[in-house]
Amino acid sequence: MLPSMKLKLWHQYLRQKAAYSCVLAHQKYGRPEFEPMEYWITAMKHVFQDTMTYLFQSKGLEMSPNISAEETLVVRKLPGTDGGSRRRHDQINVGDVIIMKDPYVSDNHMVRRLAALEGDEMVSTQEEDESFVLEDGQCWVLSDNKSLKPKESKDSRSFGPISVTDIVGRVIYRYRSPRDHGFMVNSKVSMSRDMPVLYAELPYMKELYAENDKESKGSQS
């Protein structure tokens, strides 16, 4: 990679990291004028001490063949304050593979693909079902596994639309094995936005995965 391209990616990453850190500070203190010192101290701590990604272990076959069961995923955190801010800053887009809160078990998370956002009309293939429009802050998610029946897929066809605030991250990289890994196919807008984050943090995430894998194998022996 050309030095100029590396510099550009680092510049974009730092800009996104700064914006991400300010969102976290805003969640804790509100606007900076209310608690200016604490706000900026918190923001700077996130810039230098936090990462914008984390590792997540997939479960089930709902996202097969794109994501298999027990696959390690690199997830970009999406700490939006509300549905409007997520949409306004292009944090999520139709086609993204997202991590969301499980509607059935609130403490668990699940992987699904974002199929529609607020304002989109949902038309069923079943004649007896009426069409409807997603309300503000709502979105529709689907599994990738086309061989599963709607109830087996555990997606919006069974539990309905979810709140956009239930989305906690976007899958940006998948790691099945040392020979089988690669970028997660999301919307073009999101993949372009995530590239600087992947460039800056993927090497660290791979090291973290290797350490976790080594510890896991050690505990099994």
PyMOL CGO cylinders between C-alpha atoms (Angstrom):
from pymol import cmd
from pymol.cgo import CYLINDER

trace = [
    CYLINDER, 0.00, 0.00, 0.00, 1.28, 3.46, -0.91, 0.3, 1, 1, 1, 1, 1, 1,
    CYLINDER, 1.28, 3.46, -0.91, 2.39, 5.68, 2.02, 0.3, 1, 1, 1, 1, 1, 1,
    CYLINDER, 2.39, 5.68, 2.02, -0.12, 8.33, 0.95, 0.3, 1, 1, 1, 1, 1, 1,
    CYLINDER, -0.12, 8.33, 0.95, -2.97, 5.79, 1.17, 0.3, 1, 1, 1, 1, 1, 1,
    CYLINDER, -2.97, 5.79, 1.17, -1.81, 4.64, 4.62, 0.3, 1, 1, 1, 1, 1, 1,
    CYLINDER, -1.81, 4.64, 4.62, -1.71, 8.25, 5.81, 0.3, 1, 1, 1, 1, 1, 1,
    CYLINDER, -1.71, 8.25, 5.81, -5.20, 8.86, 4.44, 0.3, 1, 1, 1, 1, 1, 1,
    CYLINDER, -5.20, 8.86, 4.44, -6.61, 5.79, 6.19, 0.3, 1, 1, 1, 1, 1, 1,
    CYLINDER, -6.61, 5.79, 6.19, -5.02, 6.78, 9.51, 0.3, 1, 1, 1, 1, 1, 1,
    CYLINDER, -5.02, 6.78, 9.51, -6.41, 10.30, 9.16, 0.3, 1, 1, 1, 1, 1, 1,
    CYLINDER, -6.41, 10.30, 9.16, -9.91, 8.94, 8.49, 0.3, 1, 1, 1, 1, 1, 1,
    CYLINDER, -9.91, 8.94, 8.49, -9.60, 6.50, 11.37, 0.3, 1, 1, 1, 1, 1, 1,
    CYLINDER, -9.60, 6.50, 11.37, -8.59, 9.19, 13.86, 0.3, 1, 1, 1, 1, 1, 1,
    CYLINDER, -8.59, 9.19, 13.86, -11.49, 11.40, 12.76, 0.3, 1, 1, 1, 1, 1, 1,
    CYLINDER, -11.49, 11.40, 12.76, -13.93, 8.55, 13.26, 0.3, 1, 1, 1, 1, 1, 1,
    CYLINDER, -13.93, 8.55, 13.26, -12.33, 7.61, 16.57, 0.3, 1, 1, 1, 1, 1, 1,
    CYLINDER, -12.33, 7.61, 16.57, -12.70, 11.18, 17.81, 0.3, 1, 1, 1, 1, 1, 1,
    CYLINDER, -12.70, 11.18, 17.81, -16.38, 11.28, 16.79, 0.3, 1, 1, 1, 1, 1, 1,
    CYLINDER, -16.38, 11.28, 16.79, -16.96, 7.88, 18.42, 0.3, 1, 1, 1, 1, 1, 1,
    CYLINDER, -16.96, 7.88, 18.42, -15.31, 9.04, 21.66, 0.3, 1, 1, 1, 1, 1, 1,
    CYLINDER, -15.31, 9.04, 21.66, -17.42, 12.21, 21.77, 0.3, 1, 1, 1, 1, 1, 1,
    CYLINDER, -17.42, 12.21, 21.77, -20.61, 10.14, 21.40, 0.3, 1, 1, 1, 1, 1, 1,
    CYLINDER, -20.61, 10.14, 21.40, -19.60, 8.05, 24.42, 0.3, 1, 1, 1, 1, 1, 1,
    CYLINDER, -19.60, 8.05, 24.42, -18.80, 11.17, 26.42, 0.3, 1, 1, 1, 1, 1, 1,
    CYLINDER, -18.80, 11.17, 26.42, -22.13, 12.68, 25.39, 0.3, 1, 1, 1, 1, 1, 1,
    CYLINDER, -22.13, 12.68, 25.39, -23.97, 9.59, 26.62, 0.3, 1, 1, 1, 1, 1, 1,
    CYLINDER, -23.97, 9.59, 26.62, -22.39, 10.00, 30.05, 0.3, 1, 1, 1, 1, 1, 1,
    CYLINDER, -22.39, 10.00, 30.05, -22.38, 13.79, 30.54, 0.3, 1, 1, 1, 1, 1, 1,
    CYLINDER, -22.38, 13.79, 30.54, -24.67, 15.29, 27.92, 0.3, 1, 1, 1, 1, 1, 1,
    CYLINDER, -24.67, 15.29, 27.92, -23.44, 18.35, 26.04, 0.3, 1, 1, 1, 1, 1, 1,
    CYLINDER, -23.44, 18.35, 26.04, -19.85, 19.48, 26.78, 0.3, 1, 1, 1, 1, 1, 1,
    CYLINDER, -19.85, 19.48, 26.78, -20.97, 22.85, 28.15, 0.3, 1, 1, 1, 1, 1, 1,
    CYLINDER, -20.97, 22.85, 28.15, -22.73, 21.09, 31.08, 0.3, 1, 1, 1, 1, 1, 1,
    CYLINDER, -22.73, 21.09, 31.08, -19.64, 19.21, 32.38, 0.3, 1, 1, 1, 1, 1, 1,
    CYLINDER, -19.64, 19.21, 32.38, -16.82, 20.52, 30.15, 0.3, 1, 1, 1, 1, 1, 1,
    CYLINDER, -16.82, 20.52, 30.15, -13.81, 19.14, 32.02, 0.3, 1, 1, 1, 1, 1, 1,
    CYLINDER, -13.81, 19.14, 32.02, -15.29, 15.68, 32.69, 0.3, 1, 1, 1, 1, 1, 1,
    CYLINDER, -15.29, 15.68, 32.69, -16.67, 15.49, 29.14, 0.3, 1, 1, 1, 1, 1, 1,
    CYLINDER, -16.67, 15.49, 29.14, -13.34, 16.09, 27.42, 0.3, 1, 1, 1, 1, 1, 1,
    CYLINDER, -13.34, 16.09, 27.42, -11.37, 13.91, 29.84, 0.3, 1, 1, 1, 1, 1, 1,
    CYLINDER, -11.37, 13.91, 29.84, -13.75, 11.03, 29.13, 0.3, 1, 1, 1, 1, 1, 1,
    CYLINDER, -13.75, 11.03, 29.13, -13.58, 11.63, 25.38, 0.3, 1, 1, 1, 1, 1, 1,
    CYLINDER, -13.58, 11.63, 25.38, -9.77, 11.64, 25.39, 0.3, 1, 1, 1, 1, 1, 1,
    CYLINDER, -9.77, 11.64, 25.39, -9.66, 8.43, 27.45, 0.3, 1, 1, 1, 1, 1, 1,
    CYLINDER, -9.66, 8.43, 27.45, -11.76, 6.69, 24.80, 0.3, 1, 1, 1, 1, 1, 1,
    CYLINDER, -11.76, 6.69, 24.80, -9.53, 8.04, 22.03, 0.3, 1, 1, 1, 1, 1, 1,
    CYLINDER, -9.53, 8.04, 22.03, -6.35, 6.64, 23.57, 0.3, 1, 1, 1, 1, 1, 1,
    CYLINDER, -6.35, 6.64, 23.57, -7.56, 3.63, 25.58, 0.3, 1, 1, 1, 1, 1, 1,
    CYLINDER, -7.56, 3.63, 25.58, -10.60, 2.22, 23.79, 0.3, 1, 1, 1, 1, 1, 1,
    CYLINDER, -10.60, 2.22, 23.79, -11.06, 0.34, 20.52, 0.3, 1, 1, 1, 1, 1, 1,
    CYLINDER, -11.06, 0.34, 20.52, -13.89, 0.77, 18.04, 0.3, 1, 1, 1, 1, 1, 1,
    CYLINDER, -13.89, 0.77, 18.04, -14.19, -2.99, 17.54, 0.3, 1, 1, 1, 1, 1, 1,
    CYLINDER, -14.19, -2.99, 17.54, -14.58, -6.18, 19.58, 0.3, 1, 1, 1, 1, 1, 1,
    CYLINDER, -14.58, -6.18, 19.58, -14.75, -9.93, 18.98, 0.3, 1, 1, 1, 1, 1, 1,
    CYLINDER, -14.75, -9.93, 18.98, -18.05, -11.81, 18.90, 0.3, 1, 1, 1, 1, 1, 1,
    CYLINDER, -18.05, -11.81, 18.90, -18.66, -15.55, 18.65, 0.3, 1, 1, 1, 1, 1, 1,
    CYLINDER, -18.66, -15.55, 18.65, -21.48, -16.50, 16.27, 0.3, 1, 1, 1, 1, 1, 1,
    CYLINDER, -21.48, -16.50, 16.27, -24.00, -19.21, 17.13, 0.3, 1, 1, 1, 1, 1, 1,
    CYLINDER, -24.00, -19.21, 17.13, -26.53, -21.14, 15.07, 0.3, 1, 1, 1, 1, 1, 1,
    CYLINDER, -26.53, -21.14, 15.07, -27.02, -21.52, 11.33, 0.3, 1, 1, 1, 1, 1, 1,
    CYLINDER, -27.02, -21.52, 11.33, -29.33, -18.56, 10.73, 0.3, 1, 1, 1, 1, 1, 1,
    CYLINDER, -29.33, -18.56, 10.73, -26.63, -16.60, 8.86, 0.3, 1, 1, 1, 1, 1, 1,
    CYLINDER, -26.63, -16.60, 8.86, -25.24, -19.56, 6.90, 0.3, 1, 1, 1, 1, 1, 1,
    CYLINDER, -25.24, -19.56, 6.90, -23.51, -19.78, 4.43, 0.3, 1, 1, 1, 1, 1, 1,
    CYLINDER, -23.51, -19.78, 4.43, -22.00, -16.32, 4.99, 0.3, 1, 1, 1, 1, 1, 1,
    CYLINDER, -22.00, -16.32, 4.99, -21.41, -16.88, 8.70, 0.3, 1, 1, 1, 1, 1, 1,
    CYLINDER, -21.41, -16.88, 8.70, -21.17, -20.35, 10.18, 0.3, 1, 1, 1, 1, 1, 1,
    CYLINDER, -21.17, -20.35, 10.18, -21.81, -21.46, 13.75, 0.3, 1, 1, 1, 1, 1, 1,
    CYLINDER, -21.81, -21.46, 13.75, -18.94, -20.86, 16.20, 0.3, 1, 1, 1, 1, 1, 1,
    CYLINDER, -18.94, -20.86, 16.20, -17.24, -18.33, 13.92, 0.3, 1, 1, 1, 1, 1, 1,
    CYLINDER, -17.24, -18.33, 13.92, -15.26, -15.39, 15.32, 0.3, 1, 1, 1, 1, 1, 1,
    CYLINDER, -15.26, -15.39, 15.32, -16.50, -12.00, 14.09, 0.3, 1, 1, 1, 1, 1, 1,
    CYLINDER, -16.50, -12.00, 14.09, -14.90, -8.58, 14.31, 0.3, 1, 1, 1, 1, 1, 1,
    CYLINDER, -14.90, -8.58, 14.31, -17.68, -6.14, 15.20, 0.3, 1, 1, 1, 1, 1, 1,
    CYLINDER, -17.68, -6.14, 15.20, -17.61, -2.37, 14.92, 0.3, 1, 1, 1, 1, 1, 1,
    CYLINDER, -17.61, -2.37, 14.92, -19.29, -0.70, 17.88, 0.3, 1, 1, 1, 1, 1, 1,
    CYLINDER, -19.29, -0.70, 17.88, -22.19, 1.62, 17.04, 0.3, 1, 1, 1, 1, 1, 1,
    CYLINDER, -22.19, 1.62, 17.04, -22.88, 3.71, 20.16, 0.3, 1, 1, 1, 1, 1, 1,
    CYLINDER, -22.88, 3.71, 20.16, -25.58, 5.94, 18.67, 0.3, 1, 1, 1, 1, 1, 1,
    CYLINDER, -25.58, 5.94, 18.67, -27.66, 7.92, 21.15, 0.3, 1, 1, 1, 1, 1, 1,
    CYLINDER, -27.66, 7.92, 21.15, -30.94, 7.31, 19.32, 0.3, 1, 1, 1, 1, 1, 1,
    CYLINDER, -30.94, 7.31, 19.32, -32.40, 6.12, 16.05, 0.3, 1, 1, 1, 1, 1, 1,
    CYLINDER, -32.40, 6.12, 16.05, -32.22, 9.55, 14.45, 0.3, 1, 1, 1, 1, 1, 1,
    CYLINDER, -32.22, 9.55, 14.45, -28.51, 9.97, 15.12, 0.3, 1, 1, 1, 1, 1, 1,
    CYLINDER, -28.51, 9.97, 15.12, -27.73, 6.51, 13.73, 0.3, 1, 1, 1, 1, 1, 1,
    CYLINDER, -27.73, 6.51, 13.73, -29.56, 7.22, 10.49, 0.3, 1, 1, 1, 1, 1, 1,
    CYLINDER, -29.56, 7.22, 10.49, -28.30, 10.80, 10.16, 0.3, 1, 1, 1, 1, 1, 1,
    CYLINDER, -28.30, 10.80, 10.16, -24.65, 9.83, 10.46, 0.3, 1, 1, 1, 1, 1, 1,
    CYLINDER, -24.65, 9.83, 10.46, -25.00, 6.81, 8.15, 0.3, 1, 1, 1, 1, 1, 1,
    CYLINDER, -25.00, 6.81, 8.15, -24.04, 4.44, 10.92, 0.3, 1, 1, 1, 1, 1, 1,
    CYLINDER, -24.04, 4.44, 10.92, -26.36, 1.75, 9.57, 0.3, 1, 1, 1, 1, 1, 1,
    CYLINDER, -26.36, 1.75, 9.57, -27.61, 1.00, 6.08, 0.3, 1, 1, 1, 1, 1, 1,
    CYLINDER, -27.61, 1.00, 6.08, -29.78, -1.61, 4.43, 0.3, 1, 1, 1, 1, 1, 1,
    CYLINDER, -29.78, -1.61, 4.43, -27.62, -4.63, 3.65, 0.3, 1, 1, 1, 1, 1, 1,
    CYLINDER, -27.62, -4.63, 3.65, -25.46, -4.36, 6.77, 0.3, 1, 1, 1, 1, 1, 1,
    CYLINDER, -25.46, -4.36, 6.77, -24.84, -7.43, 8.93, 0.3, 1, 1, 1, 1, 1, 1,
    CYLINDER, -24.84, -7.43, 8.93, -25.53, -6.21, 12.43, 0.3, 1, 1, 1, 1, 1, 1,
    CYLINDER, -25.53, -6.21, 12.43, -25.27, -7.35, 16.04, 0.3, 1, 1, 1, 1, 1, 1,
    CYLINDER, -25.27, -7.35, 16.04, -28.56, -6.78, 17.86, 0.3, 1, 1, 1, 1, 1, 1,
    CYLINDER, -28.56, -6.78, 17.86, -30.13, -7.52, 21.21, 0.3, 1, 1, 1, 1, 1, 1,
    CYLINDER, -30.13, -7.52, 21.21, -32.00, -10.82, 21.22, 0.3, 1, 1, 1, 1, 1, 1,
    CYLINDER, -32.00, -10.82, 21.22, -35.77, -10.02, 21.43, 0.3, 1, 1, 1, 1, 1, 1,
    CYLINDER, -35.77, -10.02, 21.43, -36.34, -13.26, 23.34, 0.3, 1, 1, 1, 1, 1, 1,
    CYLINDER, -36.34, -13.26, 23.34, -33.39, -13.06, 25.78, 0.3, 1, 1, 1, 1, 1, 1,
    CYLINDER, -33.39, -13.06, 25.78, -32.44, -9.44, 26.45, 0.3, 1, 1, 1, 1, 1, 1,
    CYLINDER, -32.44, -9.44, 26.45, -28.99, -10.29, 27.82, 0.3, 1, 1, 1, 1, 1, 1,
    CYLINDER, -28.99, -10.29, 27.82, -28.02, -12.12, 24.61, 0.3, 1, 1, 1, 1, 1, 1,
    CYLINDER, -28.02, -12.12, 24.61, -27.03, -10.78, 21.21, 0.3, 1, 1, 1, 1, 1, 1,
    CYLINDER, -27.03, -10.78, 21.21, -27.66, -12.19, 17.74, 0.3, 1, 1, 1, 1, 1, 1,
    CYLINDER, -27.66, -12.19, 17.74, -26.45, -11.62, 14.17, 0.3, 1, 1, 1, 1, 1, 1,
    CYLINDER, -26.45, -11.62, 14.17, -28.88, -10.63, 11.42, 0.3, 1, 1, 1, 1, 1, 1,
    CYLINDER, -28.88, -10.63, 11.42, -28.88, -8.62, 8.18, 0.3, 1, 1, 1, 1, 1, 1,
    CYLINDER, -28.88, -8.62, 8.18, -30.60, -5.24, 8.02, 0.3, 1, 1, 1, 1, 1, 1,
    CYLINDER, -30.60, -5.24, 8.02, -33.33, -5.46, 5.36, 0.3, 1, 1, 1, 1, 1, 1,
    CYLINDER, -33.33, -5.46, 5.36, -35.33, -2.24, 5.81, 0.3, 1, 1, 1, 1, 1, 1,
    CYLINDER, -35.33, -2.24, 5.81, -35.37, 1.01, 7.77, 0.3, 1, 1, 1, 1, 1, 1,
    CYLINDER, -35.37, 1.01, 7.77, -37.97, 3.49, 8.98, 0.3, 1, 1, 1, 1, 1, 1,
    CYLINDER, -37.97, 3.49, 8.98, -40.26, 4.73, 6.19, 0.3, 1, 1, 1, 1, 1, 1,
    CYLINDER, -40.26, 4.73, 6.19, -39.83, 1.59, 4.08, 0.3, 1, 1, 1, 1, 1, 1,
    CYLINDER, -39.83, 1.59, 4.08, -43.00, -0.26, 3.07, 0.3, 1, 1, 1, 1, 1, 1,
    CYLINDER, -43.00, -0.26, 3.07, -43.11, -3.93, 3.98, 0.3, 1, 1, 1, 1, 1, 1,
    CYLINDER, -43.11, -3.93, 3.98, -45.12, -6.11, 1.58, 0.3, 1, 1, 1, 1, 1, 1,
    CYLINDER, -45.12, -6.11, 1.58, -45.71, -9.75, 2.50, 0.3, 1, 1, 1, 1, 1, 1,
    CYLINDER, -45.71, -9.75, 2.50, -45.64, -12.63, 0.02, 0.3, 1, 1, 1, 1, 1, 1,
    CYLINDER, -45.64, -12.63, 0.02, -48.71, -13.95, 1.82, 0.3, 1, 1, 1, 1, 1, 1,
    CYLINDER, -48.71, -13.95, 1.82, -51.93, -12.46, 0.41, 0.3, 1, 1, 1, 1, 1, 1,
    CYLINDER, -51.93, -12.46, 0.41, -53.67, -12.54, 3.80, 0.3, 1, 1, 1, 1, 1, 1,
    CYLINDER, -53.67, -12.54, 3.80, -51.02, -10.26, 5.35, 0.3, 1, 1, 1, 1, 1, 1,
    CYLINDER, -51.02, -10.26, 5.35, -51.48, -6.51, 4.94, 0.3, 1, 1, 1, 1, 1, 1,
    CYLINDER, -51.48, -6.51, 4.94, -48.60, -4.26, 3.95, 0.3, 1, 1, 1, 1, 1, 1,
    CYLINDER, -48.60, -4.26, 3.95, -47.34, -1.69, 6.43, 0.3, 1, 1, 1, 1, 1, 1,
    CYLINDER, -47.34, -1.69, 6.43, -44.72, 1.07, 6.74, 0.3, 1, 1, 1, 1, 1, 1,
    CYLINDER, -44.72, 1.07, 6.74, -41.95, 0.91, 9.32, 0.3, 1, 1, 1, 1, 1, 1,
    CYLINDER, -41.95, 0.91, 9.32, -42.37, 3.68, 11.89, 0.3, 1, 1, 1, 1, 1, 1,
    CYLINDER, -42.37, 3.68, 11.89, -39.68, 6.10, 13.08, 0.3, 1, 1, 1, 1, 1, 1,
    CYLINDER, -39.68, 6.10, 13.08, -36.86, 4.26, 14.80, 0.3, 1, 1, 1, 1, 1, 1,
    CYLINDER, -36.86, 4.26, 14.80, -37.94, 0.85, 13.52, 0.3, 1, 1, 1, 1, 1, 1,
    CYLINDER, -37.94, 0.85, 13.52, -36.04, -1.55, 11.26, 0.3, 1, 1, 1, 1, 1, 1,
    CYLINDER, -36.04, -1.55, 11.26, -36.54, -5.00, 9.75, 0.3, 1, 1, 1, 1, 1, 1,
    CYLINDER, -36.54, -5.00, 9.75, -33.92, -7.74, 10.02, 0.3, 1, 1, 1, 1, 1, 1,
    CYLINDER, -33.92, -7.74, 10.02, -33.61, -11.10, 8.25, 0.3, 1, 1, 1, 1, 1, 1,
    CYLINDER, -33.61, -11.10, 8.25, -31.38, -14.16, 8.43, 0.3, 1, 1, 1, 1, 1, 1,
    CYLINDER, -31.38, -14.16, 8.43, -29.21, -15.10, 5.43, 0.3, 1, 1, 1, 1, 1, 1,
    CYLINDER, -29.21, -15.10, 5.43, -30.07, -18.80, 5.47, 0.3, 1, 1, 1, 1, 1, 1,
    CYLINDER, -30.07, -18.80, 5.47, -32.71, -19.21, 2.76, 0.3, 1, 1, 1, 1, 1, 1,
    CYLINDER, -32.71, -19.21, 2.76, -33.21, -22.89, 3.54, 0.3, 1, 1, 1, 1, 1, 1,
    CYLINDER, -33.21, -22.89, 3.54, -34.80, -22.13, 6.92, 0.3, 1, 1, 1, 1, 1, 1,
    CYLINDER, -34.80, -22.13, 6.92, -38.50, -21.49, 7.41, 0.3, 1, 1, 1, 1, 1, 1,
    CYLINDER, -38.50, -21.49, 7.41, -39.47, -18.05, 8.79, 0.3, 1, 1, 1, 1, 1, 1,
    CYLINDER, -39.47, -18.05, 8.79, -40.03, -19.36, 12.33, 0.3, 1, 1, 1, 1, 1, 1,
    CYLINDER, -40.03, -19.36, 12.33, -36.71, -21.22, 12.24, 0.3, 1, 1, 1, 1, 1, 1,
    CYLINDER, -36.71, -21.22, 12.24, -34.86, -18.10, 11.07, 0.3, 1, 1, 1, 1, 1, 1,
    CYLINDER, -34.86, -18.10, 11.07, -35.71, -16.17, 14.24, 0.3, 1, 1, 1, 1, 1, 1,
    CYLINDER, -35.71, -16.17, 14.24, -35.88, -12.82, 12.46, 0.3, 1, 1, 1, 1, 1, 1,
    CYLINDER, -35.88, -12.82, 12.46, -38.43, -10.03, 11.92, 0.3, 1, 1, 1, 1, 1, 1,
    CYLINDER, -38.43, -10.03, 11.92, -40.77, -12.45, 10.16, 0.3, 1, 1, 1, 1, 1, 1,
    CYLINDER, -40.77, -12.45, 10.16, -41.37, -14.05, 13.55, 0.3, 1, 1, 1, 1, 1, 1,
    CYLINDER, -41.37, -14.05, 13.55, -40.73, -11.28, 16.11, 0.3, 1, 1, 1, 1, 1, 1,
    CYLINDER, -40.73, -11.28, 16.11, -41.60, -8.25, 13.97, 0.3, 1, 1, 1, 1, 1, 1,
    CYLINDER, -41.60, -8.25, 13.97, -39.67, -4.98, 13.57, 0.3, 1, 1, 1, 1, 1, 1,
    CYLINDER, -39.67, -4.98, 13.57, -37.04, -4.03, 16.14, 0.3, 1, 1, 1, 1, 1, 1,
    CYLINDER, -37.04, -4.03, 16.14, -35.95, -0.67, 17.49, 0.3, 1, 1, 1, 1, 1, 1,
    CYLINDER, -35.95, -0.67, 17.49, -32.85, 0.74, 15.85, 0.3, 1, 1, 1, 1, 1, 1,
    CYLINDER, -32.85, 0.74, 15.85, -31.48, 1.35, 19.34, 0.3, 1, 1, 1, 1, 1, 1,
    CYLINDER, -31.48, 1.35, 19.34, -31.30, -2.44, 19.80, 0.3, 1, 1, 1, 1, 1, 1,
    CYLINDER, -31.30, -2.44, 19.80, -28.47, -2.51, 17.24, 0.3, 1, 1, 1, 1, 1, 1,
    CYLINDER, -28.47, -2.51, 17.24, -25.13, -2.47, 19.04, 0.3, 1, 1, 1, 1, 1, 1,
    CYLINDER, -25.13, -2.47, 19.04, -22.64, -3.12, 16.24, 0.3, 1, 1, 1, 1, 1, 1,
    CYLINDER, -22.64, -3.12, 16.24, -21.89, -4.05, 12.63, 0.3, 1, 1, 1, 1, 1, 1,
    CYLINDER, -21.89, -4.05, 12.63, -19.93, -7.16, 11.60, 0.3, 1, 1, 1, 1, 1, 1,
    CYLINDER, -19.93, -7.16, 11.60, -16.98, -6.03, 9.48, 0.3, 1, 1, 1, 1, 1, 1,
    CYLINDER, -16.98, -6.03, 9.48, -14.75, -9.12, 9.35, 0.3, 1, 1, 1, 1, 1, 1,
    CYLINDER, -14.75, -9.12, 9.35, -15.22, -12.88, 9.79, 0.3, 1, 1, 1, 1, 1, 1,
    CYLINDER, -15.22, -12.88, 9.79, -12.61, -15.38, 10.93, 0.3, 1, 1, 1, 1, 1, 1,
    CYLINDER, -12.61, -15.38, 10.93, -13.44, -19.05, 10.46, 0.3, 1, 1, 1, 1, 1, 1,
    CYLINDER, -13.44, -19.05, 10.46, -9.90, -20.41, 10.32, 0.3, 1, 1, 1, 1, 1, 1,
    CYLINDER, -9.90, -20.41, 10.32, -6.35, -19.25, 9.40, 0.3, 1, 1, 1, 1, 1, 1,
    CYLINDER, -6.35, -19.25, 9.40, -7.18, -20.13, 5.78, 0.3, 1, 1, 1, 1, 1, 1,
    CYLINDER, -7.18, -20.13, 5.78, -10.79, -19.02, 5.74, 0.3, 1, 1, 1, 1, 1, 1,
    CYLINDER, -10.79, -19.02, 5.74, -11.36, -15.41, 6.74, 0.3, 1, 1, 1, 1, 1, 1,
    CYLINDER, -11.36, -15.41, 6.74, -12.22, -12.12, 5.09, 0.3, 1, 1, 1, 1, 1, 1,
    CYLINDER, -12.22, -12.12, 5.09, -14.30, -8.96, 4.91, 0.3, 1, 1, 1, 1, 1, 1,
    CYLINDER, -14.30, -8.96, 4.91, -17.99, -9.11, 5.73, 0.3, 1, 1, 1, 1, 1, 1,
    CYLINDER, -17.99, -9.11, 5.73, -20.14, -8.01, 2.80, 0.3, 1, 1, 1, 1, 1, 1,
    CYLINDER, -20.14, -8.01, 2.80, -22.19, -5.03, 3.97, 0.3, 1, 1, 1, 1, 1, 1,
    CYLINDER, -22.19, -5.03, 3.97, -23.65, -2.05, 2.14, 0.3, 1, 1, 1, 1, 1, 1,
    CYLINDER, -23.65, -2.05, 2.14, -21.14, -0.18, -0.04, 0.3, 1, 1, 1, 1, 1, 1,
    CYLINDER, -21.14, -0.18, -0.04, -21.46, 2.93, 2.14, 0.3, 1, 1, 1, 1, 1, 1,
    CYLINDER, -21.46, 2.93, 2.14, -20.71, 1.04, 5.35, 0.3, 1, 1, 1, 1, 1, 1,
    CYLINDER, -20.71, 1.04, 5.35, -17.84, -0.97, 3.86, 0.3, 1, 1, 1, 1, 1, 1,
    CYLINDER, -17.84, -0.97, 3.86, -16.19, 2.23, 2.68, 0.3, 1, 1, 1, 1, 1, 1,
    CYLINDER, -16.19, 2.23, 2.68, -16.67, 3.86, 6.09, 0.3, 1, 1, 1, 1, 1, 1,
    CYLINDER, -16.67, 3.86, 6.09, -15.36, 0.80, 7.93, 0.3, 1, 1, 1, 1, 1, 1,
    CYLINDER, -15.36, 0.80, 7.93, -12.18, 0.43, 5.89, 0.3, 1, 1, 1, 1, 1, 1,
    CYLINDER, -12.18, 0.43, 5.89, -10.07, 2.84, 8.03, 0.3, 1, 1, 1, 1, 1, 1,
    CYLINDER, -10.07, 2.84, 8.03, -11.23, 1.06, 11.20, 0.3, 1, 1, 1, 1, 1, 1,
    CYLINDER, -11.23, 1.06, 11.20, -10.30, -2.32, 9.76, 0.3, 1, 1, 1, 1, 1, 1,
    CYLINDER, -10.30, -2.32, 9.76, -6.91, -1.03, 8.64, 0.3, 1, 1, 1, 1, 1, 1,
    CYLINDER, -6.91, -1.03, 8.64, -6.10, 0.35, 12.10, 0.3, 1, 1, 1, 1, 1, 1,
    CYLINDER, -6.10, 0.35, 12.10, -7.61, -2.29, 14.41, 0.3, 1, 1, 1, 1, 1, 1,
    CYLINDER, -7.61, -2.29, 14.41, -7.72, -5.61, 12.52, 0.3, 1, 1, 1, 1, 1, 1,
    CYLINDER, -7.72, -5.61, 12.52, -4.08, -6.53, 13.35, 0.3, 1, 1, 1, 1, 1, 1,
    CYLINDER, -4.08, -6.53, 13.35, -4.82, -6.10, 17.08, 0.3, 1, 1, 1, 1, 1, 1,
    CYLINDER, -4.82, -6.10, 17.08, -8.06, -8.09, 16.79, 0.3, 1, 1, 1, 1, 1, 1,
    CYLINDER, -8.06, -8.09, 16.79, -6.19, -10.94, 15.08, 0.3, 1, 1, 1, 1, 1, 1,
    CYLINDER, -6.19, -10.94, 15.08, -3.67, -10.99, 17.93, 0.3, 1, 1, 1, 1, 1, 1,
    CYLINDER, -3.67, -10.99, 17.93, -6.51, -11.00, 20.46, 0.3, 1, 1, 1, 1, 1, 1,
    CYLINDER, -6.51, -11.00, 20.46, -8.19, -13.87, 18.60, 0.3, 1, 1, 1, 1, 1, 1,
    CYLINDER, -8.19, -13.87, 18.60, -4.94, -15.87, 18.61, 0.3, 1, 1, 1, 1, 1, 1,
    CYLINDER, -4.94, -15.87, 18.61, -4.53, -15.33, 22.36, 0.3, 1, 1, 1, 1, 1, 1,
    CYLINDER, -4.53, -15.33, 22.36, -8.13, -16.36, 23.06, 0.3, 1, 1, 1, 1, 1, 1,
    CYLINDER, -8.13, -16.36, 23.06, -7.80, -19.40, 20.81, 0.3, 1, 1, 1, 1, 1, 1,
    CYLINDER, -7.80, -19.40, 20.81, -4.58, -20.44, 22.57, 0.3, 1, 1, 1, 1, 1, 1,
    CYLINDER, -4.58, -20.44, 22.57, -6.21, -20.07, 26.00, 0.3, 1, 1, 1, 1, 1, 1,
    CYLINDER, -6.21, -20.07, 26.00, -9.25, -22.04, 24.84, 0.3, 1, 1, 1, 1, 1, 1,
    CYLINDER, -9.25, -22.04, 24.84, -7.12, -24.91, 23.56, 0.3, 1, 1, 1, 1, 1, 1,
    CYLINDER, -7.12, -24.91, 23.56, -5.04, -24.85, 26.74, 0.3, 1, 1, 1, 1, 1, 1,
    CYLINDER, -5.04, -24.85, 26.74, -8.12, -25.15, 28.95, 0.3, 1, 1, 1, 1, 1, 1,
    CYLINDER, -8.12, -25.15, 28.95, -9.36, -28.12, 26.92, 0.3, 1, 1, 1, 1, 1, 1,
    CYLINDER, -9.36, -28.12, 26.92, -6.11, -30.07, 27.21, 0.3, 1, 1, 1, 1, 1, 1,
]
cmd.load_cgo(trace, "trace")
